[in-house]
Amino acid sequence: MKIAEVGNIIEFKDGLRGIVEKVNENSVIVNITIMDNFHELEMEEKTVVNHKRYKILANHE
C-alpha cells in the first residue's frame, strides 16, 4: 500500500476528492474544498481518511 504525501490529490468514499494536508500514522487529513460541488455537499472543509480507504490520483510537484 502506497501512503499519500502532503500535496497529493486523493479519491475516497465513492468519488470525493481532496488535497492531503497532513500525514498521520494511520490516516491523512484532506482538504476537500477543491471539489467543484463542495458547497453542495454540506461537509466540513477537512476530513480524516484512513490509509486503506483512498487511492492517489496525482502526486505533488
Secondary structure, 3 states (H helix, E strand, C coil): CCCCCCCCEEEECCCEEEEEEEECCCEEEEECCCCCCHHHHCCCCEEEEEHHHEEEEECCC
